Amino acid sequence: MSSTSQHNHPETSGTSYPLLNVEAMDPQLTTIQPGGGIIINLEMLWGRWRRFWLKTFRRGYVQKMQSKRQGDFNPCPHEVLDPRDLKYHENQGGYYWETEDDPFAYRSRLPFAREGLAELIVLSTLFFGGAALTAGLLLANQASGVIAIFGWLVAFVLLLLGLEIVWFFRNPNRKIPAGAGVIVSPADGTFDTIEEIEHHEYIGGPAIEIGIFLSIFNVHINRMPVAGKIIKLAYKPGKCLNALRPESTRENERLEVYLQMPAPTNRPMLVQQITGAIARRIVCRIKPGDELTRGQQFGMIKLGSRTVIVFPKEPGLEILTKPGDKLQAGSTILAKYTGAAEQVSTTGEASNDDKEA
């Protein structure tokens, strides 16, 4: 089983839980992508040149953005001239811009994950560009025989890889179910495992753990399973085993999101973002103390992974999905506490701008 919080809870026999104190940010989480990576380093390098250019040639724009900037401290290790400078440090609090003052807010409404736009641009350019270059060389040289067959095969594979990158970083709108006691899936993928836990330290009693496997063809954006407050974040460096292997839950790099539903139940829950053999970059944009709604986006795992959710086992709990089911983050109902309201309706999610958590 995964590591748990240091909270000490009494055994819980009803549906009311003690109110938990928000804990300090994990000091390892200095950015929204704690595992780093080539793309984040490229973006940081580009940011330095962009800030130099803005301060040199667009001083009026810099002054305008600074006049609209909110917050009382700089959470970044560099200057903050406009909202782009906050991308990897938005989980630290401090400076921010209101949506109406953010000229880049439209990026949250694109049909692609904002956290993956850089990867989308870089990787699709490499693959589509490589396919076009290979095809151009074959046509220009009028290649034939084995060379032509091999060349067109390479071009076709590069084209498919480019299309997979575009497909991987898609961000579709979702219908978020309404109704008290409803738990929605925190991830797209396949319902892989379910386990009953006699006593879970953070839950404070018996719990249900559900594992979800995300293939490279699934949407990889994570969403809140319930409305609630973020109590704690814990980053655990680890291996990058195949996410289909059961031991990946315990041994792989992961980020644990401890949350608590509002009164009257105050139910605690845990969501784990876990890397896989291909996916090695976890993104989590939230911070302790944030209050999010059911189905709201809070991060993603890049390129194939696993997500685990742990919630209290109580009388009246109904598990509405089973191993093998295909799940959609934010819209598939995993389970429901029937002691709450019975009616489950649907509310539309008009856009992807809920990412401004």
HELIX and SHEET records of a PDB file:
HELIX    1   1 ILE A   38  PHE A   57  1                                  20    
HELIX    2   2 ARG A   59  LYS A   68  1                                  10    
HELIX    3   3 PRO A   83  GLN A   92  5                                  10    
HELIX    4   4 THR A   99  ASP A  101  5                                   3    
HELIX    5   5 ALA A  105  ARG A  109  5                                   5    
HELIX    6   6 ARG A  114  GLY A  116  5                                   3    
HELIX    7   7 LEU A  117  ALA A  140  1                                  24    
HELIX    8   8 GLY A  145  PHE A  168  1                                  24    
HELIX    9   9 SER A  248  GLU A  251  1                                   4    
HELIX   10  10 ASP A  353  LYS A  355  5                                   3    
SHEET    1   A 2 ILE A 176  ALA A 178  0                                        
SHEET    2   A 2 SER A 345  THR A 347 -1                                        
SHEET    1   B 3 VAL A 182  VAL A 184  0                                        
SHEET    2   B 3 ILE A 333  TYR A 337 -1                                        
SHEET    3   B 3 LEU A 317  ILE A 319 -1                                        
SHEET    1   C 8 GLU A 291  LEU A 292  0                                        
SHEET    2   C 8 GLY A 228  LYS A 236 -1                                        
SHEET    3   C 8 ARG A 254  GLN A 260 -1                                        
SHEET    4   C 8 PRO A 268  THR A 275 -1                                        
SHEET    5   C 8 SER A 305  PRO A 312 -1                                        
SHEET    6   C 8 GLY A 205  LEU A 214 -1                                        
SHEET    7   C 8 GLY A 189  HIS A 200 -1                                        
SHEET    8   C 8 LYS A 326  LEU A 327 -1                                        
SHEET    1   D 3 ILE A 221  ARG A 223  0                                        
SHEET    2   D 3 GLN A 297  LYS A 302 -1                                        
SHEET    3   D 3 ARG A 281  CYS A 284 -1                                        
END                                                                             
